[in-house]
């Protein structure tokens, strides 16, 4: 048998699933970290592990077609969250017009509240983590649903 | 889509990992195809058919 360097075998392809589950953990940890604030070293590891999924979609060569179908589900979930986020931005931006009018007539409470919500929505880290979490949630949901349906069939 | 992959694999006494290695996919992919949770692409369906020396429609049935 001729020597083929960098050949991707079954083990390497299966390991991709393990890597992605590690990434799911990283995404969950990073999301939790938004609220509880843990050690910087752990945050760095979590960010690094989160990168696995999106990079697999963009540059991965070890993913077989089943893994790609799971990643595609993740992308759909991420796309859904991005769509909702953009609609929310639209509403907030539209609300600004109304707020400015209201601010002219009333007190500053509503204005401050709107600015607070917008600041959260405009936070790049929050948005990145939310989108990544949606991606991994879709991946995990599809994987678990396949396992669940398969066990019911047997 | 229903298929006979599990039966054909069992007849040859292959594990899912062994079949996956022959098809150049992951063990998880073989499992998903066997349980009907993933329909293989046309190239993979041809690889499966060639491996078992059968026609695709002898392995996969979309009417079951």
Backbone of each chain as ProteinMPNN parsed JSONL, in Angstrom:
{"seq_chain_A": "XXXXXXXXXXXXXXXXXXXXXXXXXXXXXXXXXXXXXXXXXXXXXXXXXXXXXXXXXXXXXXXXXXXXXXXXXXXXXXXXXXXXXXXXXXXXXXXXXXXXXXXXXXXXXXXXXXXXXXXXXXXXXXXXXXXXXXXXXXXXXXXXXXXXXXXXXX", "coords_chain_A": {"N_chain_A": [[0.844, -1.193, 0.0], [0.655, 2.18, -0.922], [2.381, 4.891, 0.654], [0.567, 7.424, 2.148], [0.747, 10.538, 3.084], [-0.744, 12.599, 5.653], [-3.248, 11.469, 5.46], [-6.7, 11.273, 6.028], [-8.318, 9.452, 8.358], [-10.836, 7.166, 9.692], [-10.73, 7.506, 12.452], [-9.735, 10.131, 12.776], [-11.825, 11.55, 11.649], [-13.941, 10.889, 13.36], [-12.94, 12.009, 15.66], [-13.377, 14.665, 15.265], [-15.958, 15.134, 16.101], [-15.673, 14.923, 18.841], [-14.046, 17.108, 19.34], [-15.811, 19.144, 18.667], [-17.786, 18.843, 20.614], [-16.309, 19.573, 22.815], [-16.036, 22.209, 22.169], [-18.693, 23.018, 22.4], [-18.978, 22.934, 25.154], [-17.201, 24.986, 25.808], [-18.559, 27.183, 24.751], [-20.872, 27.266, 26.308], [-19.72, 27.723, 28.788], [-18.538, 30.243, 28.345], [-20.796, 31.792, 27.925], [-22.03, 31.588, 30.428], [-20.088, 32.847, 31.842], [-20.45, 35.491, 31.23], [-22.217, 36.374, 33.086], [-21.321, 35.557, 35.604], [-18.58, 35.906, 35.768], [-15.601, 34.679, 35.658], [-12.29, 33.28, 36.219], [-9.64, 34.724, 34.275], [-7.917, 33.097, 32.828], [-9.38, 30.739, 32.442], [-11.44, 31.805, 30.926], [-10.058, 32.459, 28.615], [-9.35, 29.926, 27.66], [-11.899, 28.955, 27.171], [-12.798, 30.696, 25.155], [-11.006, 30.011, 23.169], [-11.697, 27.327, 22.704], [-14.253, 27.664, 21.771], [-13.853, 28.57, 19.239], [-13.513, 26.437, 17.588], [-15.788, 25.282, 16.165], [-16.897, 27.278, 14.249], [-14.502, 27.623, 12.798], [-14.143, 25.074, 11.821], [-16.264, 24.909, 10.06], [-15.483, 26.803, 8.194], [-12.832, 26.119, 7.354], [-12.406, 23.428, 7.699], [-11.309, 20.118, 6.946], [-11.625, 17.616, 7.772], [-14.184, 16.996, 8.358], [-16.912, 14.9, 7.79], [-19.781, 14.176, 5.652], [-21.998, 13.865, 7.324], [-21.321, 15.167, 9.7], [-21.057, 17.691, 8.607], [-23.721, 18.163, 8.004], [-24.778, 18.446, 10.548], [-23.384, 20.697, 11.376], [-24.434, 22.473, 9.602], [-27.039, 22.7, 10.542], [-26.442, 23.994, 12.917], [-25.523, 26.422, 11.851], [-27.899, 27.369, 10.772], [-29.417, 27.841, 13.08], [-27.832, 29.812, 14.224], [-28.097, 31.755, 12.31], [-30.78, 32.319, 12.595], [-30.857, 33.509, 15.143], [-29.231, 35.703, 14.635], [-30.851, 37.032, 12.803], [-33.071, 37.701, 14.404], [-31.776, 39.362, 16.195], [-30.989, 41.448, 14.497], [-33.491, 42.407, 13.74], [-34.322, 43.295, 16.212], [-32.479, 45.363, 16.563], [-33.357, 47.012, 14.567], [-35.875, 47.695, 15.555], [-35.126, 48.98, 17.903], [-33.666, 51.083, 16.847], [-35.649, 52.349, 15.418], [-37.216, 53.013, 17.543], [-35.687, 54.916, 18.722], [-36.256, 57.251, 17.388], [-38.868, 57.705, 18.222], [-38.345, 57.86, 20.937], [-36.792, 60.134, 21.113], [-38.623, 62.076, 20.479], [-40.43, 61.653, 22.576], [-38.743, 62.193, 24.68], [-38.435, 64.832, 24.445], [-40.81, 65.7, 25.35], [-41.247, 64.493, 27.804], [-39.767, 63.075, 30.896], [-36.314, 61.979, 31.546], [-36.125, 59.242, 32.014], [-37.075, 57.077, 30.364], [-35.442, 57.42, 28.203], [-32.89, 56.862, 29.242], [-33.207, 54.176, 29.891], [-33.621, 53.018, 27.385], [-31.156, 53.533, 26.221], [-29.557, 51.919, 27.829], [-30.41, 49.281, 27.169], [-29.72, 49.271, 24.514], [-26.988, 49.538, 24.676], [-26.255, 47.076, 25.722], [-27.097, 45.394, 23.652], [-25.402, 46.252, 21.68], [-22.954, 45.425, 22.453], [-20.104, 43.896, 21.472], [-18.832, 41.502, 22.332], [-20.857, 40.192, 23.758], [-22.713, 39.758, 21.71], [-21.207, 38.137, 19.974], [-20.78, 35.854, 21.559], [-23.415, 35.058, 22.02], [-24.248, 34.418, 19.423], [-22.457, 32.373, 18.793], [-23.131, 30.551, 20.739], [-25.726, 29.934, 19.936], [-25.145, 28.655, 17.543], [-23.78, 26.314, 18.451], [-25.781, 25.263, 20.003], [-27.695, 24.555, 18.127], [-26.256, 22.601, 16.72], [-25.849, 20.698, 18.79], [-28.488, 20.121, 19.467], [-29.507, 18.912, 17.11], [-27.848, 16.673, 16.95], [-28.446, 15.33, 19.338], [-31.157, 14.869, 18.913], [-31.101, 13.127, 16.747], [-29.861, 10.946, 17.986], [-31.776, 10.345, 19.907], [-34.109, 9.77, 18.403], [-33.158, 7.576, 17.012], [-32.756, 5.716, 19.049], [-35.348, 5.306, 19.807], [-36.388, 4.052, 17.607], [-35.224, 1.565, 17.67]], "CA_chain_A": [[0.0, 0.0, 0.0], [1.504, 3.375, -0.974], [2.317, 5.792, 1.806], [-0.178, 8.658, 1.864], [0.821, 11.428, 4.255], [-1.912, 13.439, 5.966], [-4.499, 10.809, 5.138], [-7.708, 11.407, 7.088], [-8.974, 8.168, 8.576], [-12.097, 7.168, 10.46], [-10.46, 8.039, 13.791], [-9.643, 11.601, 12.696], [-13.172, 12.082, 11.378], [-14.73, 10.758, 14.593], [-12.405, 12.942, 16.654], [-13.973, 15.98, 15.014], [-17.159, 15.233, 16.942], [-15.2, 15.169, 20.204], [-13.577, 18.505, 19.352], [-16.973, 20.031, 18.656], [-18.441, 18.794, 21.928], [-15.453, 20.406, 23.67], [-16.4, 23.588, 21.808], [-20.015, 23.28, 22.999], [-18.696, 23.244, 26.561], [-16.586, 26.315, 25.851], [-19.59, 28.193, 24.484], [-21.734, 27.341, 27.496], [-18.915, 28.358, 29.838], [-18.384, 31.674, 28.023], [-22.09, 32.433, 28.157], [-22.191, 31.683, 31.88], [-19.088, 33.789, 32.321], [-20.976, 36.854, 31.07], [-23.004, 36.717, 34.273], [-20.665, 35.263, 36.883], [-17.222, 36.44, 35.727], [-14.625, 33.752, 36.253], [-10.868, 33.504, 35.998], [-9.283, 35.084, 32.898], [-7.286, 31.946, 32.159], [-10.471, 29.861, 32.01], [-12.138, 32.5, 29.842], [-9.242, 32.334, 27.403], [-9.503, 28.547, 27.175], [-13.262, 28.836, 26.64], [-12.84, 31.394, 23.853], [-10.252, 29.199, 22.208], [-12.463, 26.122, 22.348], [-15.424, 28.094, 20.987], [-13.465, 28.86, 17.849], [-13.454, 25.187, 16.825], [-16.914, 25.051, 15.258], [-16.869, 28.166, 13.084], [-13.319, 27.364, 11.968], [-14.395, 23.808, 11.117], [-17.144, 25.199, 8.921], [-14.77, 27.592, 7.189], [-11.592, 25.55, 6.809], [-12.254, 22.02, 8.069], [-11.235, 19.103, 5.885], [-11.853, 16.315, 8.391], [-15.619, 16.784, 8.591], [-17.618, 14.151, 6.75], [-21.038, 14.837, 5.29], [-22.939, 13.876, 8.451], [-20.913, 16.278, 10.572], [-21.403, 18.923, 7.899], [-25.167, 18.392, 8.134], [-24.99, 18.964, 11.909], [-22.875, 22.072, 11.386], [-25.389, 23.287, 8.845], [-28.125, 23.002, 11.48], [-25.908, 25.034, 13.798], [-25.51, 27.686, 11.113], [-29.289, 27.836, 10.657], [-29.796, 28.409, 14.385], [-27.089, 31.059, 14.385], [-28.71, 32.698, 11.386], [-32.062, 32.722, 13.189], [-30.57, 34.452, 16.229], [-28.74, 36.937, 14.0], [-32.016, 37.702, 12.235], [-33.846, 38.303, 15.507], [-30.941, 40.46, 16.711], [-31.065, 42.574, 13.562], [-34.842, 42.976, 13.859], [-34.318, 44.048, 17.472], [-31.757, 46.611, 16.309], [-34.261, 47.845, 13.763], [-36.92, 48.245, 16.435], [-34.479, 49.947, 18.799], [-33.312, 52.276, 16.068], [-36.917, 53.043, 15.151], [-37.658, 53.541, 18.826], [-34.915, 56.122, 19.023], [-36.986, 58.402, 16.849], [-39.985, 57.949, 19.133], [-37.791, 58.272, 22.228], [-36.355, 61.525, 21.044], [-39.838, 62.896, 20.564], [-40.935, 61.52, 23.938], [-37.789, 62.861, 25.579], [-38.689, 66.266, 24.336], [-42.031, 66.028, 26.118], [-41.265, 63.92, 29.147], [-38.517, 63.013, 31.634], [-35.222, 61.248, 30.894], [-36.071, 57.827, 32.421], [-37.23, 56.199, 29.214], [-34.246, 57.582, 27.372], [-31.779, 56.143, 29.886], [-33.49, 52.741, 29.775], [-33.386, 52.638, 25.988], [-29.708, 53.56, 26.008], [-29.015, 50.742, 28.514], [-30.698, 48.097, 26.364], [-28.962, 49.376, 23.277], [-25.582, 49.299, 25.01], [-26.09, 45.618, 25.849], [-27.246, 44.807, 22.321], [-24.291, 46.679, 20.827], [-21.708, 44.877, 22.978], [-19.602, 42.913, 20.514], [-18.555, 40.212, 22.971], [-22.15, 39.562, 24.044], [-23.291, 39.302, 20.44], [-20.399, 37.021, 19.467], [-21.042, 34.672, 22.394], [-24.801, 34.629, 21.774], [-24.303, 33.775, 18.102], [-21.717, 31.107, 18.869], [-23.934, 29.638, 21.559], [-26.825, 29.468, 19.079], [-24.54, 27.705, 16.602], [-23.541, 25.039, 19.125], [-27.073, 24.73, 20.464], [-28.268, 23.874, 16.957], [-25.46, 21.388, 16.495], [-26.125, 19.731, 19.858], [-29.898, 19.719, 19.366], [-29.661, 17.964, 16.005], [-27.129, 15.44, 17.305], [-29.22, 14.633, 20.371], [-32.421, 14.414, 18.318], [-30.775, 11.929, 15.965], [-29.623, 9.829, 18.913], [-33.045, 10.035, 20.573], [-34.982, 9.116, 17.418], [-32.579, 6.269, 16.687], [-32.993, 4.796, 20.171], [-36.782, 4.977, 19.819], [-36.645, 3.142, 16.493], [-34.686, 0.219, 17.915]], "C_chain_A": [[0.887, 1.255, 0.0], [1.297, 4.252, 0.254], [1.619, 7.091, 1.413], [-0.133, 9.551, 3.096], [-0.445, 12.258, 4.401], [-3.241, 12.796, 5.561], [-5.46, 10.925, 6.321], [-8.453, 10.083, 7.206], [-10.249, 8.312, 9.373], [-11.888, 7.81, 11.827], [-10.422, 9.569, 13.787], [-11.028, 12.211, 12.479], [-14.042, 12.002, 12.638], [-14.256, 11.748, 15.654], [-12.972, 14.345, 16.472], [-15.204, 16.196, 15.883], [-16.753, 15.562, 18.379], [-14.768, 16.629, 20.345], [-14.773, 19.457, 19.437], [-17.722, 20.001, 19.975], [-17.639, 19.588, 22.961], [-15.795, 21.878, 23.435], [-17.763, 23.969, 22.385], [-19.835, 23.677, 24.468], [-18.113, 24.635, 26.71], [-17.609, 27.417, 25.658], [-20.493, 28.372, 25.704], [-21.004, 28.063, 28.624], [-18.812, 29.864, 29.597], [-19.672, 32.44, 28.27], [-22.316, 32.632, 29.657], [-21.257, 32.743, 32.445], [-19.517, 35.254, 32.16], [-21.653, 37.333, 32.343], [-22.227, 36.542, 35.575], [-19.216, 35.738, 36.927], [-16.204, 35.557, 36.419], [-13.196, 34.136, 35.864], [-10.552, 33.785, 34.514], [-8.682, 33.918, 32.124], [-8.362, 31.0, 31.617], [-11.242, 30.49, 30.851], [-11.374, 32.342, 28.537], [-9.381, 30.939, 26.795], [-10.875, 28.367, 26.529], [-13.379, 29.513, 25.28], [-12.136, 30.56, 22.791], [-11.037, 27.988, 21.756], [-13.691, 26.481, 21.516], [-15.094, 28.265, 19.511], [-13.536, 27.61, 16.972], [-14.551, 25.027, 15.781], [-16.906, 25.942, 14.034], [-15.661, 27.926, 12.184], [-13.465, 26.053, 11.202], [-15.257, 24.04, 9.886], [-16.35, 25.866, 7.799], [-13.626, 26.821, 6.538], [-11.459, 24.042, 7.013], [-12.213, 21.082, 6.871], [-11.527, 17.711, 6.444], [-13.338, 15.995, 8.554], [-16.225, 15.976, 7.449], [-19.003, 14.774, 6.546], [-22.055, 14.829, 6.424], [-22.602, 15.017, 9.405], [-21.258, 17.608, 9.914], [-22.902, 19.224, 8.007], [-25.502, 18.928, 9.531], [-24.529, 20.417, 12.003], [-23.823, 23.006, 10.642], [-26.591, 23.644, 9.72], [-27.692, 24.104, 12.445], [-25.911, 26.398, 13.121], [-26.917, 28.251, 10.969], [-29.75, 28.477, 11.963], [-29.11, 29.762, 14.595], [-27.707, 32.14, 13.503], [-30.038, 33.219, 11.947], [-31.844, 33.76, 14.28], [-30.081, 35.779, 15.666], [-29.901, 37.735, 13.411], [-32.833, 38.404, 13.299], [-33.096, 39.513, 16.072], [-31.058, 41.684, 15.805], [-32.448, 43.226, 13.583], [-34.934, 43.813, 15.134], [-33.596, 45.378, 17.296], [-32.63, 47.587, 15.521], [-35.307, 48.516, 14.649], [-36.324, 49.295, 17.369], [-34.158, 51.24, 18.067], [-34.567, 53.079, 15.743], [-37.414, 53.72, 16.422], [-36.934, 54.819, 19.201], [-35.64, 57.373, 18.558], [-38.118, 58.771, 17.798], [-39.482, 58.459, 20.484], [-37.399, 59.731, 22.221], [-37.542, 62.482, 21.142], [-40.369, 62.893, 21.991], [-40.061, 62.261, 24.936], [-38.028, 64.362, 25.587], [-39.879, 66.669, 25.198], [-41.941, 65.59, 27.578], [-39.906, 63.963, 29.833], [-37.473, 62.164, 30.91], [-35.17, 59.764, 31.209], [-36.12, 56.872, 31.259], [-35.993, 56.25, 28.324], [-33.073, 56.785, 27.948], [-31.959, 54.639, 29.741], [-33.184, 52.245, 28.365], [-31.894, 52.584, 25.703], [-29.061, 52.333, 26.648], [-29.205, 49.478, 27.717], [-29.833, 48.098, 25.103], [-27.476, 49.094, 23.535], [-25.307, 47.804, 25.127], [-26.125, 44.961, 24.466], [-26.061, 45.141, 21.424], [-22.952, 46.12, 21.303], [-21.25, 43.716, 22.086], [-19.38, 41.537, 21.12], [-19.852, 39.456, 23.255], [-22.756, 38.979, 22.776], [-22.536, 38.083, 19.915], [-20.689, 35.745, 20.245], [-22.455, 34.151, 22.141], [-24.909, 33.889, 20.434], [-23.604, 32.414, 18.131], [-22.501, 30.079, 19.676], [-25.107, 29.085, 20.743], [-26.325, 28.43, 18.088], [-24.372, 26.327, 17.249], [-24.834, 24.422, 19.656], [-27.757, 23.98, 19.322], [-27.571, 22.571, 16.656], [-25.836, 20.303, 17.509], [-27.563, 19.22, 19.777], [-30.082, 18.651, 18.285], [-29.013, 16.62, 16.339], [-27.949, 14.633, 18.314], [-30.535, 14.097, 19.808], [-32.199, 13.157, 17.475], [-30.585, 10.72, 16.868], [-30.947, 9.363, 19.53], [-33.967, 9.259, 19.634], [-34.476, 7.71, 17.111], [-32.857, 5.267, 17.799], [-34.458, 4.407, 20.253], [-37.124, 3.968, 18.73], [-36.265, 1.71, 16.823], [-35.527, -0.575, 18.902]], "O_chain_A": [[1.779, 1.374, 0.84], [0.202, 4.34, 0.809], [2.026, 7.769, 0.469], [-0.89, 9.344, 4.045], [-1.123, 12.576, 3.424], [-4.235, 13.49, 5.346], [-5.077, 10.703, 7.47], [-9.13, 9.65, 6.273], [-10.689, 9.417, 9.689], [-12.739, 8.556, 12.311], [-10.991, 10.22, 14.662], [-11.359, 13.25, 13.05], [-14.787, 12.932, 12.945], [-15.051, 12.261, 16.442], [-13.037, 15.121, 17.425], [-15.46, 17.308, 16.345], [-17.397, 16.37, 19.049], [-15.083, 17.294, 21.332], [-14.751, 20.441, 20.177], [-18.241, 21.027, 20.414], [-18.208, 20.198, 23.866], [-15.838, 22.681, 24.368], [-17.965, 25.107, 22.808], [-20.453, 24.624, 24.953], [-18.479, 25.378, 27.621], [-17.545, 28.458, 26.313], [-20.831, 29.495, 26.079], [-21.579, 28.898, 29.322], [-18.975, 30.662, 30.521], [-19.66, 33.572, 28.754], [-22.738, 33.702, 30.098], [-21.592, 33.444, 33.4], [-19.02, 36.139, 32.857], [-21.669, 38.526, 32.648], [-22.441, 37.282, 36.535], [-18.674, 35.954, 38.012], [-15.977, 35.677, 37.623], [-12.951, 35.181, 35.262], [-11.124, 33.162, 33.619], [-8.906, 33.77, 30.922], [-8.272, 30.523, 30.486], [-11.645, 29.8, 29.915], [-11.968, 32.118, 27.483], [-9.511, 30.787, 25.58], [-11.008, 27.72, 25.49], [-13.989, 28.968, 24.36], [-12.614, 30.426, 21.665], [-11.048, 27.652, 20.572], [-14.12, 25.705, 20.662], [-15.959, 28.12, 18.647], [-13.611, 27.714, 15.748], [-14.271, 24.673, 14.636], [-16.909, 25.449, 12.906], [-15.767, 28.01, 10.961], [-12.978, 25.924, 10.079], [-15.028, 23.463, 8.823], [-16.514, 25.544, 6.622], [-13.462, 26.859, 5.319], [-10.491, 23.443, 6.544], [-12.974, 21.23, 5.915], [-11.66, 16.746, 5.691], [-13.704, 14.858, 8.853], [-16.069, 16.329, 6.28], [-19.349, 15.768, 7.184], [-22.905, 15.718, 6.478], [-23.487, 15.742, 9.859], [-21.698, 18.542, 10.584], [-23.306, 20.384, 8.091], [-26.397, 19.76, 9.683], [-25.187, 21.254, 12.622], [-23.989, 24.17, 11.006], [-27.103, 24.761, 9.649], [-28.456, 25.018, 12.752], [-26.258, 27.406, 13.736], [-27.113, 29.465, 11.035], [-30.393, 29.526, 11.955], [-29.717, 30.72, 15.074], [-27.821, 33.297, 13.908], [-30.374, 34.394, 11.798], [-32.552, 34.765, 14.343], [-30.461, 36.846, 16.148], [-29.932, 38.962, 13.507], [-33.24, 39.554, 13.13], [-33.694, 40.543, 16.383], [-31.206, 42.81, 16.28], [-32.567, 44.445, 13.459], [-35.534, 44.888, 15.147], [-34.041, 46.403, 17.813], [-32.642, 48.793, 15.766], [-35.591, 49.708, 14.527], [-36.915, 50.349, 17.602], [-34.349, 52.338, 18.59], [-34.565, 54.309, 15.784], [-37.952, 54.827, 16.395], [-37.471, 55.683, 19.893], [-35.642, 58.405, 19.229], [-38.322, 59.935, 18.142], [-40.076, 59.345, 21.096], [-37.634, 60.467, 23.18], [-37.48, 63.531, 21.783], [-40.71, 63.933, 22.554], [-40.543, 62.867, 25.893], [-37.847, 65.047, 26.594], [-39.963, 67.789, 25.704], [-42.49, 66.238, 28.469], [-39.018, 64.73, 29.46], [-37.711, 61.688, 29.8], [-34.27, 59.073, 30.731], [-35.303, 55.956, 31.167], [-35.566, 55.237, 27.769], [-32.353, 56.113, 27.21], [-30.996, 53.911, 29.5], [-32.569, 51.195, 28.178], [-31.425, 51.678, 25.014], [-28.125, 51.763, 26.087], [-28.278, 48.678, 27.589], [-29.295, 47.071, 24.691], [-26.798, 48.486, 22.707], [-24.263, 47.32, 24.69], [-25.306, 44.098, 24.148], [-25.752, 44.386, 20.503], [-21.93, 46.311, 20.644], [-21.93, 42.697, 21.969], [-19.699, 40.522, 20.5], [-19.945, 38.249, 23.029], [-23.25, 37.851, 22.77], [-23.147, 37.114, 19.466], [-20.83, 34.674, 19.655], [-22.667, 32.941, 22.057], [-25.581, 32.862, 20.334], [-24.095, 31.436, 17.568], [-22.53, 28.895, 19.341], [-25.438, 27.904, 20.85], [-27.004, 27.437, 17.825], [-24.765, 25.31, 16.679], [-24.956, 23.2, 19.746], [-28.324, 22.906, 19.524], [-28.211, 21.558, 16.372], [-26.103, 19.156, 17.147], [-27.824, 18.036, 19.992], [-30.724, 17.625, 18.51], [-29.569, 15.562, 16.043], [-28.125, 13.424, 18.169], [-30.977, 13.009, 20.175], [-33.017, 12.237, 17.493], [-31.066, 9.624, 16.579], [-31.207, 8.166, 19.658], [-34.533, 8.232, 20.008], [-35.262, 6.773, 16.969], [-33.16, 4.105, 17.53], [-34.789, 3.313, 20.711], [-38.02, 3.138, 18.892], [-36.881, 0.761, 16.338], [-35.202, -1.722, 19.208]]}, "seq_chain_B": "XXXXXXXXXXXXXXXXXXXXXXXXXXXXXXXXXXXXXXXXXXXXXXXXXXXXXXXXXXXXXXXX", "coords_chain_B": {"N_chain_B": [[-34.824, 7.795, 5.075], [-35.199, 4.378, 4.471], [-32.911, 1.643, 4.831], [-30.624, -1.107, 4.073], [-28.248, -1.238, 5.304], [-27.267, -1.87, 7.885], [-27.831, -4.588, 8.113], [-26.364, -5.639, 5.983], [-23.811, -4.967, 6.81], [-23.648, -6.447, 9.16], [-23.753, -9.007, 8.13], [-21.24, -9.27, 7.083], [-19.775, -9.142, 9.271], [-18.66, -6.754, 10.213], [-17.596, -3.971, 12.147], [-19.136, -0.803, 13.055], [-17.195, 1.173, 12.962], [-15.282, -0.017, 11.363], [-16.61, -0.281, 8.919], [-17.02, 2.425, 8.468], [-14.399, 3.294, 8.101], [-13.81, 2.022, 5.679], [-15.509, 3.387, 4.033], [-14.657, 5.924, 4.191], [-15.71, 7.782, 6.015], [-17.011, 9.026, 9.178], [-17.56, 7.053, 12.193], [-19.86, 7.865, 13.42], [-21.301, 8.855, 11.295], [-21.913, 6.537, 9.844], [-23.545, 5.292, 11.702], [-25.668, 7.137, 11.782], [-26.656, 6.915, 9.201], [-27.414, 4.226, 9.119], [-29.503, 4.203, 10.959], [-31.294, 5.707, 9.665], [-31.294, 8.435, 9.985], [-29.758, 10.1, 8.583], [-29.48, 10.869, 5.223], [-27.42, 9.589, 2.79], [-25.118, 11.342, 0.619], [-25.118, 11.391, -2.995], [-22.549, 10.588, -4.099], [-21.518, 9.195, -1.836], [-23.452, 7.225, -1.519], [-22.997, 5.77, -3.833], [-20.426, 4.836, -3.27], [-21.0, 3.165, -1.134], [-22.645, 1.287, -2.401], [-20.846, 0.189, -4.238], [-19.0, -0.916, -2.515], [-20.416, -3.007, -1.354], [-20.975, -4.37, -3.566], [-23.408, -4.058, -4.953], [-26.502, -2.709, -6.315], [-27.569, 0.716, -5.903], [-30.306, 1.014, -5.319], [-30.866, -1.439, -4.296], [-29.944, -1.347, -1.801], [-30.84, 1.02, -0.612], [-34.092, 2.273, 0.049], [-36.648, 4.321, -0.775], [-39.296, 4.037, -0.439], [-40.117, 2.514, 1.622]], "CA_chain_B": [[-34.87, 6.735, 4.071], [-34.827, 3.072, 5.025], [-31.829, 0.977, 4.098], [-30.209, -2.426, 4.578], [-26.825, -1.124, 5.622], [-26.941, -2.58, 9.121], [-27.876, -6.031, 7.817], [-25.22, -5.956, 5.124], [-22.608, -4.87, 7.651], [-23.653, -7.581, 10.089], [-23.436, -10.221, 7.353], [-19.789, -9.304, 6.877], [-19.174, -9.092, 10.599], [-17.883, -5.523, 10.341], [-18.08, -2.985, 13.124], [-19.46, 0.482, 12.415], [-15.935, 1.89, 12.707], [-14.624, -0.677, 10.23], [-17.329, 0.131, 7.706], [-16.758, 3.846, 8.276], [-13.058, 3.394, 7.53], [-13.865, 1.616, 4.266], [-16.291, 4.383, 3.28], [-14.017, 7.221, 4.382], [-16.555, 8.663, 6.822], [-16.886, 8.755, 10.613], [-18.452, 6.023, 12.735], [-21.144, 8.528, 13.688], [-22.023, 8.966, 10.022], [-22.462, 5.204, 9.554], [-24.658, 5.096, 12.638], [-26.793, 7.989, 11.367], [-27.23, 6.356, 7.966], [-28.077, 2.958, 9.471], [-30.757, 4.463, 11.678], [-32.16, 6.508, 8.796], [-31.297, 9.839, 10.388], [-29.004, 10.883, 7.584], [-29.467, 10.294, 3.88], [-26.088, 9.855, 2.228], [-25.044, 12.026, -0.675], [-25.025, 10.444, -4.114], [-21.226, 9.941, -4.141], [-21.371, 8.221, -0.746], [-24.338, 6.094, -1.844], [-22.286, 4.952, -4.826], [-19.318, 4.144, -2.581], [-21.612, 2.081, -0.355], [-23.092, 0.267, -3.35], [-19.659, -0.493, -4.789], [-18.379, -1.711, -1.45], [-21.194, -4.24, -1.17], [-21.177, -4.934, -4.902], [-24.851, -4.069, -5.196], [-27.012, -1.446, -6.851], [-28.008, 1.622, -4.83], [-31.703, 0.74, -4.944], [-30.93, -2.699, -3.546], [-29.555, -1.021, -0.418], [-31.7, 2.1, -0.116], [-35.467, 2.251, -0.448], [-37.37, 5.511, -0.306], [-40.732, 3.746, -0.365], [-40.391, 1.708, 2.815]], "C_chain_B": [[-34.396, 5.422, 4.696], [-33.699, 2.458, 4.187], [-31.429, -0.324, 4.785], [-28.762, -2.411, 5.059], [-26.429, -1.932, 6.86], [-26.882, -4.086, 8.89], [-26.655, -6.439, 7.005], [-23.912, -5.921, 5.915], [-22.492, -6.07, 8.573], [-23.295, -8.876, 9.367], [-21.929, -10.386, 7.152], [-19.021, -9.217, 8.192], [-18.243, -7.879, 10.767], [-18.474, -4.674, 11.458], [-18.424, -1.705, 12.365], [-18.189, 1.251, 12.068], [-15.222, 1.298, 11.493], [-15.281, -0.269, 8.914], [-17.051, 1.608, 7.405], [-15.392, 4.058, 7.641], [-13.045, 3.039, 6.051], [-14.59, 2.654, 3.406], [-15.703, 5.79, 3.393], [-14.96, 8.244, 5.033], [-16.336, 8.327, 8.3], [-17.846, 7.633, 11.024], [-19.844, 6.607, 12.99], [-21.989, 8.638, 12.416], [-22.664, 7.62, 9.657], [-23.675, 4.939, 10.438], [-25.888, 5.892, 12.195], [-27.455, 7.448, 10.102], [-28.003, 5.076, 8.289], [-29.439, 3.188, 10.121], [-31.707, 5.358, 10.876], [-32.223, 7.976, 9.162], [-30.521, 10.722, 9.431], [-29.049, 10.147, 6.256], [-28.124, 10.614, 3.241], [-26.186, 10.622, 0.915], [-24.93, 10.961, -1.777], [-23.633, 9.803, -4.216], [-21.039, 8.89, -3.046], [-22.263, 7.006, -0.999], [-23.681, 5.18, -2.873], [-21.137, 4.179, -4.181], [-19.848, 2.96, -1.79], [-22.012, 0.94, -1.296], [-21.908, -0.526, -3.91], [-19.024, -1.395, -3.749], [-19.101, -3.045, -1.269], [-21.51, -4.925, -2.501], [-22.685, -5.111, -5.205], [-25.254, -2.76, -5.876], [-27.556, -0.595, -5.691], [-29.422, 1.276, -4.368], [-31.88, -0.61, -4.253], [-30.59, -2.464, -2.076], [-30.503, 0.013, 0.195], [-33.073, 2.017, -0.75], [-36.224, 3.447, 0.113], [-38.87, 5.267, -0.2], [-41.092, 2.942, 0.87], [-40.953, 2.576, 3.935]], "O_chain_B": [[-33.355, 5.358, 5.35], [-33.567, 2.732, 2.994], [-31.833, -0.606, 5.913], [-28.135, -3.461, 5.199], [-25.39, -2.592, 6.877], [-25.998, -4.771, 9.404], [-26.001, -7.442, 7.294], [-23.024, -6.749, 5.706], [-21.416, -6.638, 8.755], [-22.616, -9.738, 9.925], [-21.419, -11.503, 7.064], [-17.791, -9.22, 8.218], [-17.182, -7.976, 11.382], [-19.684, -4.661, 11.682], [-18.061, -1.537, 11.201], [-18.106, 1.897, 11.023], [-14.632, 2.026, 10.694], [-14.607, 0.044, 7.932], [-16.871, 1.995, 6.25], [-15.237, 4.896, 6.752], [-12.351, 3.678, 5.261], [-14.323, 2.785, 2.211], [-16.194, 6.729, 2.766], [-14.996, 9.412, 4.646], [-15.553, 7.435, 8.623], [-18.799, 7.31, 10.314], [-20.861, 5.94, 12.803], [-23.215, 8.531, 12.452], [-23.813, 7.571, 9.217], [-24.696, 4.428, 9.979], [-27.009, 5.385, 12.227], [-28.675, 7.519, 9.954], [-29.11, 4.869, 7.793], [-30.398, 2.46, 9.863], [-32.784, 5.718, 11.35], [-33.112, 8.692, 8.701], [-30.625, 11.948, 9.473], [-28.706, 8.968, 6.166], [-27.733, 11.779, 3.16], [-27.19, 10.56, 0.205], [-24.678, 9.788, -1.504], [-23.54, 8.589, -4.402], [-20.473, 7.825, -3.291], [-21.862, 5.876, -0.719], [-23.798, 3.958, -2.79], [-20.903, 3.015, -4.504], [-19.24, 1.89, -1.768], [-21.746, -0.229, -1.015], [-21.965, -1.749, -4.036], [-18.567, -2.496, -4.057], [-18.47, -4.081, -1.059], [-22.221, -5.929, -2.545], [-23.137, -6.167, -5.647], [-24.454, -1.832, -5.994], [-27.947, -1.118, -4.647], [-29.7, 1.249, -3.169], [-32.939, -0.884, -3.689], [-30.91, -3.284, -1.216], [-30.91, -0.099, 1.352], [-33.205, 1.728, -1.939], [-36.414, 3.566, 1.323], [-39.631, 6.189, 0.095], [-42.273, 2.715, 1.132], [-41.245, 2.073, 5.019]]}, "name": "protein", "num_of_chains": 2, "seq": "XXXXXXXXXXXXXXXXXXXXXXXXXXXXXXXXXXXXXXXXXXXXXXXXXXXXXXXXXXXXXXXXXXXXXXXXXXXXXXXXXXXXXXXXXXXXXXXXXXXXXXXXXXXXXXXXXXXXXXXXXXXXXXXXXXXXXXXXXXXXXXXXXXXXXXXXXXXXXXXXXXXXXXXXXXXXXXXXXXXXXXXXXXXXXXXXXXXXXXXXXXXXXXXXXXXXXXXXXX"}
